[in-house]
């Protein structure tokens, strides 16, 4: 050890509190001990009995990172639908019935609002004759009778109407029922039943586009709600993407998606009283559908 080292350590002893010095020495000792243990136990750790469990052993071809260009793999593989649905029906029959029951309720125009099912039909006399009953996206559904004007730009909507809760209206506009439509499609046993749920998905998106033009009304008054709707629409779409009804509807919409991302990037702060915050990028599928 040189004189420079001794001087340095003497300086540390005089300038650094004793407790901090002890803590640093202990940390160095722990690192040295761990390194020694790894060197000693290296051959032992390679023993087959100490290998990771099977569900943590990922094949090399699956560890490859997919390049973000060209056609990317889907979140769900449509070819796995039949075996997945059969396994779910065999192991979880009650849960499958529950999903189908809720999907039927959503198709009738009922939506869960804060945990309670509410009749959100646009017209009270509507019954299930179409692919999905149209919803009233401008109404506060929890019984206050307040309606938000869909002709007013979203950023000018008054969120603080006496006796109303704008979050209840947003619950409808999040389009969370699209998940149930997609799940019901995967659980259906025939191609006809599956197309029924795919058409319900597309009809819901189509009606939202017609009744809630981009940037107008309460459903476009908060960027977080736009982003939430985009999330539900884009991810639930993987359940219906391979259905002929969905592909046919998307072909009709292709090329008409420019400008639909504006709502998710509207400013929320700086003089605004709007609850929530932050704009998010919108997935392309939801943008093309016109819901985000």
TIKE-473251 format. One record per atom (N, C-alpha, C): x, z, y. Coordinates in steps of 0.02 Angstrom, whole numbers, padded with zeros to 5 digits, always signed. Layout:
N
XZY;...
# end
This chain:
292
+00043+00000-00060;+00000+00000+00000;+00044+00000+00062;+00033-00046+00107;+00076-00053+00167;+00056-00003+00221;+00098-00001+00272;+00083+00043+00328;+00021+00022+00366;+00009-00045+00366;-00051-00069+00400;-00113-00043+00365;-00113-00044+00297;-00170-00017+00260;-00181+00056+00275;-00127+00095+00275;-00133+00166+00289;-00161+00179+00359;-00138+00140+00407;-00163+00147+00475;-00237+00130+00479;-00256+00078+00442;-00327+00057+00443;-00371+00112+00414;-00351+00140+00358;-00391+00192+00326;-00392+00256+00367;-00336+00269+00401;-00334+00327+00446;-00383+00318+00503;-00386+00257+00528;-00434+00242+00581;-00506+00252+00556;-00521+00226+00495;-00588+00235+00467;-00606+00309+00460;-00557+00348+00435;-00571+00419+00424;-00587+00455+00488;-00556+00433+00544;-00568+00466+00608;-00629+00440+00645;-00647+00377+00631;-00701+00345+00670;-00769+00343+00633;-00768+00342+00566;-00830+00335+00527;-00850+00403+00500;-00914+00421+00507;-00937+00485+00480;-00922+00491+00405;-00908+00552+00383;-00890+00564+00313;-00944+00540+00265;-01007+00550+00282;-01062+00530+00238;-01063+00455+00228;-01051+00417+00282;-01051+00345+00276;-00993+00320+00233;-00935+00353+00241;-00878+00335+00199;-00893+00347+00126;-00923+00404+00110;-00940+00420+00041;-00989+00370+00013;-01038+00349+00053;-01087+00301+00031;-01054+00233+00015;-01006+00212+00058;-00972+00148+00046;-00930+00151-00017;-00895+00207-00027;-00855+00214-00088;-00899+00213-00150;-00957+00246-00147;-01002+00247-00205;-01029+00177-00220;-01044+00138-00167;-01069+00070-00178;-01016+00027-00211;-00952+00033-00189;-00898-00005-00220;-00888+00015-00293;-00895+00079-00306;-00886+00103-00375;-00940+00076-00421;-01002+00074-00396;-01057+00047-00435;-01046-00026-00452;-01024-00065-00402;-01011-00136-00415;-00957-00146-00467;-00903-00106-00461;-00849-00112-00510;-00872-00094-00580;-00914-00042-00584;-00939-00021-00649;-00983-00074-00681;-01027-00104-00641;-01070-00156-00668;-01030-00216-00692;-00980-00235-00653;-00938-00291-00674;-00903-00277-00740;-00878-00216-00748;-00845-00198-00811;-00892-00200-00870;-00953-00175-00859;-01002-00175-00913;-01019-00246-00934;-01026-00291-00885;-01042-00360-00902;-00986-00392-00944;-00924-00376-00925;-00869-00405-00964;-00867-00379-01035;-00883-00314-01044;-00881-00285-01110;-00939-00308-01153;-00999-00311-01122;-01059-00327-01159;-01076-00401-01161;-01034-00443-01132;-01047-00515-01132;-01062-00543-01201;-01018-00532-01250;-01032-00557-01318;-01095-00527-01348;-01109-00464-01333;-01169-00432-01361;-01232-00462-01332;-01231-00478-01267;-01290-00505-01234;-01311-00573-01262;-01264-00609-01293;-01281-00675-01321;-01313-00670-01390;-01321-00611-01415;-01351-00603-01482;-01424-00627-01480;-01448-00662-01531;-01517-00688-01531;-01570-00635-01518;-01557-00574-01541;-01607-00520-01533;-01617-00501-01460;-01568-00518-01418;-01572-00500-01347;-01589-00559-01302;-01610-00615-01331;-01629-00672-01291;-01695-00658-01254;-01709-00694-01200;-01773-00685-01165;-01831-00702-01211;-01890-00673-01199;-01949-00689-01241;-01967-00763-01235;-02005-00788-01283;-02019-00860-01287;-02052-00887-01225;-02094-00846-01193;-02131-00872-01135;-02087-00877-01073;-02025-00853-01077;-01978-00861-01021;-01925-00914-01035;-01927-00943-01094;-01879-00995-01111;-01908-01063-01092;-01887-01088-01035;-01912-01152-01008;-01867-01208-01031;-01895-01259-01064;-01854-01316-01085;-01819-01349-01026;-01761-01378-01040;-01720-01407-00986;-01757-01462-00949;-01798-01502-00985;-01832-01557-00952;-01885-01532-00903;-01910-01470-00915;-01960-01443-00869;-01928-01407-00810;-01862-01394-00816;-01828-01361-00760;-01807-01410-00707;-01814-01474-00721;-01796-01524-00671;-01840-01518-00610;-01812-01526-00553;-01850-01524-00491;-01880-01593-00479;-01945-01595-00468;-01979-01659-00455;-01963-01681-00384;-01943-01742-00377;-01929-01768-00310;-01994-01779-00272;-01992-01764-00208;-02051-01769-00166;-02060-01840-00140;-02062-01887-00185;-02077-01956-00167;-02108-01990-00227;-02145-02043-00213;-02179-02076-00268;-02239-02035-00291;-02261-02049-00352;-02320-02015-00379;-02299-01947-00407;-02329-01895-00380;-02312-01827-00401;-02361-01803-00455;-02339-01759-00499;-02384-01734-00552;-02441-01693-00522;-02498-01695-00555;-02556-01657-00532;-02547-01583-00551;-02582-01540-00515;-02580-01469-00531;-02610-01458-00601;-02663-01494-00616;-02695-01490-00682;-02690-01557-00716;-02675-01556-00780;-02671-01617-00819;-02740-01632-00848;-02773-01686-00827;-02840-01701-00853;-02842-01707-00929;-02786-01726-00960;-02786-01733-01032;-02794-01666-01068;-02784-01611-01032;-02790-01545-01062;-02860-01517-01056;-02907-01556-01026;-02973-01529-01012;-03010-01508-01076;-03012-01552-01126;-03052-01539-01185;-03028-01476-01222;-02963-01472-01234;-02937-01415-01270;-02945-01351-01230;-02936-01356-01163;-02944-01296-01121;-03016-01272-01122;-03063-01318-01113;-03134-01300-01112;-03155-01270-01179;-03132-01300-01234;-03150-01274-01300;-03124-01203-01310;-03061-01191-01289;-03033-01124-01295;-03071-01073-01253;-03088-01093-01191;-03125-01048-01147;-03194-01032-01175;-03229-01083-01200;-03296-01070-01227;-03293-01025-01289;-03240-01031-01328;-03235-00990-01389;-03215-00918-01373;-03168-00910-01326;-03142-00843-01313;-03180-00805-01259;-03206-00842-01210;-03239-00809-01153;-03308-00840-01141;-03354-00837-01189;-03419-00870-01180;-03459-00842-01121;-03457-00776-01111;-03495-00747-01056;-03469-00769-00989;-03403-00771-00982;-03373-00794-00919;-03390-00867-00905;-03392-00908-00957;-03410-00978-00948;-03482-00985-00925;-03527-00945-00955;-03597-00946-00933;-03603-00924-00860;-03563-00874-00841;-03564-00849-00772;-03544-00904-00724;-03490-00941-00740;-03467-00996-00696;-03520-01049-00690;-03551-01069-00746;-03602-01121-00743;-03664-01097-00705;-03681-01033-00713;-03738-01005-00676;-03726-01008-00601;-03666-00988-00579;-03650-00990-00508;-03646-01061-00482;-03621-01107-00522;-03618-01177-00501;-03688-01204-00490;-03734-01188-00535;-03804-01210-00526;-03834-01181-00463;-03820-01117-00449;-03846-01086-00388;-03819-01121-00326;-03754-01137-00326;-03725-01173-00269;-03756-01242-00261;-03770-01274-00316;-03800-01341-00312;-03872-01337-00285;-03904-01280-00294;-03972-01270-00267;-03971-01252-00193;-03912-01243-00164;-03909-01226-00093;-03898-01153-00079;-03879-01114-00129;-03864-01043-00119;-03788-01035-00115;-03766-00991-00070;-03695-00980-00059;-03683-00905-00054;-03630-00879-00086;-03613-00808-00078;-03584-00794-00009;-03618-00750+00029;-03596-00732+00096;-03579-00658+00095;-03516-00642+00104;-03492-00573+00102;-03515-00538+00038;-03514-00574-00018;-03530-00544-00082;-03603-00547-00101;-03647-00571-00057;-03719-00576-00072;-03741-00649-00068;-03782-00669-00116;-03805-00738-00117;-03860-00749-00065;-03852-00802-00026;-03899-00818+00027;-03924-00890+00019;-03987-00900+00036;-04016-00967+00036;-03992-01003+00099;-03949-01052+00092;-03919-01087+00149;-03942-01159+00152;-04000-01174+00123;-04023-01243+00124;-04037-01266+00195;-04023-01329+00207;-04036-01358+00272;-04111-01363+00285;-04149-01379+00233;-04221-01382+00237;-04250-01339+00181;-04294-01294+00198;-04318-01245+00150;-04354-01277+00091;-04384-01336+00100;-04423-01367+00047;-04380-01409-00001;-04315-01412+00013;-04272-01451-00031;-04266-01419-00100;-04271-01458-00151;-04258-01435-00219;-04205-01482-00249;-04179-01462-00306;-04125-01501-00336;-04152-01567-00361;-04145-01618-00322;-04162-01685-00342;-04104-01731-00328;-04064-01712-00278;-04004-01750-00261;-03945-01720-00300;-03886-01746-00286;-03827-01720-00320;-03813-01648-00301;-03826-01630-00238;-03819-01562-00215;-03864-01553-00154;-03897-01496-00149;-03942-01483-00093;-03901-01476-00029;-03920-01512+00025;-03884-01506+00089;-03887-01435+00116;-03832-01412+00146;-03828-01346+00175;-03832-01350+00251;-03852-01294+00281;-03856-01289+00354;-03791-01257+00378;-03745-01297+00403;-03680-01271+00424;-03680-01244+00495;-03735-01247+00530;-03737-01223+00599;-03776-01158+00606;-03800-01131+00550;-03843-01072+00552;-03803-01009+00531;-03818-00954+00566;-03793-00889+00543;-03837-00869+00484;-03811-00866+00423;-03854-00858+00364;-03873-00787+00347;-03852-00737+00385;-03867-00669+00364;-03928-00640+00398;-03972-00684+00422;-04038-00662+00443;-04049-00653+00517;-04001-00672+00559;-04009-00662+00631;-04043-00722+00664;-04049-00777+00629;-04083-00835+00658;-04045-00870+00713;-03981-00856+00720;-03940-00886+00772;-03914-00953+00747;-03919-01004+00788;-03892-01070+00772;-03839-01088+00823;-03786-01119+00800;-03732-01143+00843;-03742-01218+00853;-03736-01240+00914;-03749-01310+00930;-03694-01355+00903;-03709-01399+00856;-03657-01443+00827;-03633-01496+00875;-03665-01503+00934;-03644-01553+00983;-03590-01527+01030;-03577-01461+01028;-03527-01431+01071;-03459-01435+01037;-03407-01455+01073;-03340-01455+01043;-03322-01387+01014;-03288-01387+00958;-03273-01325+00923;-03237-01274+00965;-03191-01296+01008;-03151-01249+01047;-03191-01220+01105;-03253-01242+01115;-03295-01213+01168;-03352-01171+01140;-03355-01163+01074;-03408-01124+01044;-03399-01050+01063;-03454-01018+01081;-03453-00946+01096;-03459-00907+01031;-03407-00871+01012;-03408-00834+00949;-03442-00766+00955;-03461-00747+01015;-03485-00679+01026;-03558-00678+01048;-03599-00713+01010;-03671-00714+01024;-03701-00647+01001;-03743-00617+01043;-03772-00552+01026;-03811-00556+00961;-03797-00508+00917;-03834-00502+00854;-03811-00548+00799;-03760-00588+00811;-03737-00637+00761;-03665-00620+00740;-03646-00648+00685;-03578-00641+00660;-03553-00710+00640;-03508-00737+00681;-03485-00805+00669;-03450-00812+00602;-03423-00758+00576;-03388-00762+00512;-03436-00779+00455;-03500-00762+00463;-03549-00780+00412;-03560-00855+00410;-03562-00886+00468;-03567-00960+00469;-03505-00992+00440;-03447-00963+00456;-03385-00990+00428;-03383-00985+00352;-03415-00934+00324;-03415-00927+00251;-03445-00990+00218;-03497-01018+00248;-03526-01078+00220;-03478-01137+00227;-03447-01142+00285;-03404-01199+00300;-03338-01201+00263;-03321-01146+00229;-03259-01147+00190;-03265-01189+00127;-03326-01206+00107;-03338-01249+00049;-03308-01219-00015;-03314-01153-00023;-03287-01120-00082;-03325-01140-00145;-03386-01166-00137;-03425-01187-00196;-03393-01246-00232;-03348-01282-00198;-03315-01338-00231;-03276-01315-00292;-03250-01254-00291;-03215-01227-00350;-03263-01223-00409;-03324-01198-00397;-03372-01190-00452;-03393-01259-00479;-03401-01307-00435;-03419-01374-00458;-03364-01402-00504;-03302-01393-00483;-03246-01418-00523;-03240-01382-00589;-03247-01316-00587;-03241-01277-00649;-03299-01294-00696;-03359-01302-00669;-03416-01321-00711;-03405-01389-00743;-03373-01434-00707;-03358-01500-00736;-03312-01493-00796;-03261-01452-00790;-03214-01444-00846;-03248-01411-00907;-03298-01369-00894;-03331-01334-00948;-03388-01375-00979;-03407-01430-00947;-03462-01471-00973;-03441-01507-01036;-03491-01519-01079;-03476-01548-01144;-03481-01623-01148;-03515-01655-01101;-03523-01728-01105;-03500-01761-01041;-03487-01826-01045;-03466-01864-00986;-03520-01865-00933;-03583-01868-00954;-03638-01868-00906;-03640-01803-00866;-03633-01747-00901;-03633-01682-00866;-03573-01676-00820;-03516-01700-00843;-03456-01696-00801;-03465-01736-00737;-03493-01796-00742;-03503-01837-00682;-03554-01805-00635;-03602-01766-00663;-03650-01731-00621;-03615-01683-00573;-03565-01647-00599;-03530-01598-00557;-03481-01633-00510;-03452-01689-00531;-03409-01727-00486;-03450-01754-00427;-03510-01778-00442;-03553-01802-00387;-03575-01746-00341;-03586-01686-00369;-03603-01628-00326;-03545-01613-00279;-03483-01616-00305;-03425-01605-00262;-03424-01656-00206;-03429-01720-00223;-03424-01772-00172;-03483-01770-00123;-03543-01753-00148;-03602-01749-00104;-03593-01693-00053;-03563-01637-00075;-03551-01581-00029;-03503-01601+00027;-03449-01634+00008;-03400-01657+00057;-03431-01709+00104;-03470-01754+00075;-03501-01807+00115;-03550-01778+00166;-03589-01729+00144;-03637-01699+00191;-03603-01660+00246;-03548-01625+00229;-03511-01588+00280;-03484-01637+00333;-03457-01693+00310;-03431-01743+00357;-03485-01768+00404;-03545-01779+00376;-03599-01807+00417;-03626-01756+00467;-03632-01693+00446;-03662-01642+00489;-03613-01607+00535;-03549-01610+00518;-03498-01575+00557;-03442-01624+00576;-03455-01668+00624;-03402-01716+00643;-03338-01680+00663;-03283-01712+00653;-03219-01681+00666;-03215-01655+00738;-03199-01591+00744;-03190-01561+00810;-03253-01535+00842;-03310-01543+00811;-03374-01524+00842;-03408-01468+00803;-03436-01421+00839;-03476-01368+00808;-03435-01308+00785;-03470-01259+00759;-03439-01195+00743;-03389-01201+00686;-03398-01250+00642;-03353-01256+00585;-03285-01284+00604;-03278-01306+00667;-03213-01331+00691;-03188-01287+00748;-03211-01226+00752;-03194-01184+00808;-03138-01135+00794;-03111-01136+00734;-03056-01091+00717;-03009-01127+00669;-02945-01131+00687;-02897-01167+00646;-02889-01137+00577;-02894-01071+00573;-02887-01040+00507;-02943-01062+00460;-03003-01070+00487;-03059-01091+00445;-03051-01164+00423;-03026-01205+00468;-03012-01275+00449;-02961-01277+00393;-02908-01237+00399;-02856-01236+00349;-02883-01208+00283;-02925-01158+00286;-02955-01130+00224;-02998-01183+00190;-03037-01220+00229;-03078-01273+00200;-03034-01327+00168;-02980-01345+00202;-02934-01394+00174;-02905-01370+00108;-02888-01307+00106;-02860-01277+00045;-02909-01283-00013;-02971-01263-00002;-03022-01266-00055;-03036-01337-00077;-03044-01382-00028;-03061-01451-00045;-03005-01486-00082;-02943-01475-00060;-02886-01509-00091;-02871-01484-00161;-02871-01417-00169;-02852-01390-00235;-02909-01397-00285;-02972-01388-00263;-03027-01397-00310;-03036-01469-00332;-03009-01515-00292;-03016-01586-00309;-02981-01603-00375;-02931-01564-00394;-02895-01581-00456;-02942-01577-00517;-02997-01539-00511;-03044-01534-00567;-03087-01597-00575;-03094-01636-00522;-03139-01694-00524;-03103-01760-00514;-03037-01757-00503;-03000-01816-00482;-03004-01875-00531;-03012-01861-00595;-03011-01915-00644;-03081-01940-00661;-03132-01915-00627;-03200-01936-00642;-03215-02002-00606;-03248-02049-00640;-03264-02114-00608;-03304-02106-00543;-03349-02056-00541;-03389-02047-00481;-03346-02027-00421;-03296-01984-00433;-03252-01963-00379;-03206-02020-00357;-03180-02056-00405;-03135-02112-00387;-03172-02166-00348;-03235-02178-00367;-03274-02229-00332;-03287-02206-00260;-03304-02143-00250;-03318-02118-00183;-03255-02119-00139;-03197-02103-00169;-03136-02104-00130;-03115-02174-00110;-03128-02222-00153;-03112-02291-00135;-03150-02313-00074;-03212-02288-00068;-03253-02306-00010;-03226-02274+00054;-03192-02216+00046;-03167-02180+00103;-03095-02197+00121;-03059-02232+00078;-02988-02244+00089;-02977-02284+00153;-02929-02264+00191;-02912-02299+00252;-02948-02273+00313;-02992-02223+00304;-03031-02197+00361;-03013-02125+00377;-02951-02105+00362;-02933-02034+00370;-02892-02018+00431;-02872-02067+00470;-02829-02053+00528;-02867-02010+00579;-02832-01961+00606;-02861-01919+00658;-02899-01859+00634;-02908-01852+00567;-02947-01796+00542;-02907-01731+00539;-02843-01733+00555;-02804-01671+00552;-02804-01633+00618;-02838-01659+00668;-02834-01627+00734;-02859-01555+00733;-02914-01541+00697;-02945-01476+00700;-02901-01419+00679;-02855-01431+00631;-02813-01377+00606;-02757-01360+00654;-02747-01399+00706;-02691-01387+00751;-02715-01369+00822;-02780-01354+00829;-02804-01334+00894;-02775-01266+00914;-02757-01256+00977;-02729-01192+00998;-02782-01137+00993;-02760-01077+00972;-02806-01021+00967;-02791-00968+01018;-02732-00970+01047;-02714-00917+01093;-02702-00947+01163;-02682-00904+01208;-02670-00928+01276;-02735-00936+01313;-02770-00880+01326;-02832-00882+01362;-02893-00887+01317;-02884-00897+01253;-02941-00903+01208;-02959-00835+01180;-03024-00824+01169;-03047-00761+01140;-03059-00767+01066;-03036-00819+01035;-03055-00834+00966;-03019-00788+00918;-03056-00758+00870;-03023-00718+00819;-02983-00763+00773;-02930-00736+00744;-02889-00774+00697;-02828-00801+00733;-02791-00844+00699;-02732-00872+00731;-02696-00920+00687;-02656-00962+00719;-02611-01005+00682;-02643-01067+00654;-02613-01124+00664;-02636-01186+00634;-02591-01204+00575;-02620-01235+00524;-02582-01253+00465;-02587-01327+00453;-02537-01355+00421;-02540-01424+00401;-02594-01434+00349;-02627-01491+00349;-02684-01503+00307;-02666-01553+00252;-02681-01537+00188;-02667-01584+00135;-02702-01650+00146;-02669-01705+00124;-02694-01771+00137;-02762-01784+00105;-02775-01757+00045;-02840-01769+00013;-02897-01741+00054;-02889-01680+00080;-02941-01650+00121;-02948-01687+00187;-02892-01711+00214;-02895-01748+00276;-02934-01813+00267;-02919-01849+00212;-02954-01912+00200;-03029-01900+00189;-03045-01842+00160;-03116-01826+00148;-03153-01809+00212;-03116-01792+00265;-03147-01777+00329;-03170-01706+00336;-03145-01660+00293;-03165-01590+00298;-03111-01549+00332;-03053-01580+00348;-02999-01544+00380;-02956-01593+00419;
# end
